[in-house]
Amino acid sequence: MNKASRAPLTPLEVVDYKNNWRTNAITVRTHSDIVDYAKTWCRRNLDRWSWSCTLYTNVYEHTFMFELVEQADAFTAYVDAQYPDRDFALRNIA
């Protein structure tokens, strides 16, 4: 789950790579109140090309998309640990 040791991708390569996996992405819906914390966690723990965030996919809701199940699980565990009394992260299981 940690950042890979592969060489950084150019912006065009990032877009192409994301387009390949986004159709089968693992999605996690989060409350809009925690979007800054959630994005910061993703930036610190994942490669930029392995996650994506779509803002306001519903009222007070943002959707994070991950390439791997392990990434989505780690993200959900982080959010649940930070906000144990609230359901701020809802994983979509397909």
Residue pairs with C-beta under 8 A, 6 or more apart in sequence:
1 45
1 46
1 68
1 70
1 71
1 74
2 45
3 45
3 46
3 47
4 47
6 47
9 17
9 48
9 49
13 49
14 48
14 49
17 49
18 49
18 52
21 67
22 52
22 65
25 52
25 65
25 66
25 67
26 65
26 66
26 67
26 68
26 69
26 71
26 72
26 91
26 92
27 63
27 64
27 65
27 66
27 72
27 91
27 92
28 63
28 64
28 65
28 66
28 72
28 75
28 76
28 79
28 89
28 90
28 91
28 92
29 57
29 58
29 61
29 62
29 63
29 64
29 89
29 90
29 91
29 92
30 38
30 61
30 62
30 63
30 64
30 79
30 88
30 89
30 90
31 60
31 61
31 62
31 86
31 88
32 55
32 56
32 60
32 61
32 62
33 60
33 88
34 79
34 82
34 83
34 88
35 53
35 55
35 62
37 82
38 53
38 62
38 64
38 75
38 79
38 89
39 53
41 75
41 78
42 51
42 53
42 64
42 75
45 74
46 66
46 71
49 67
50 66
50 67
50 68
50 71
51 64
51 65
51 66
51 67
51 71
51 75
52 64
52 65
53 62
53 63
53 64
53 65
54 62
54 63
54 65
55 62
56 62
57 63
64 72
64 75
66 72
66 75
72 91
73 91
75 89
76 89
76 91
79 88
79 89
80 88
80 89
82 88
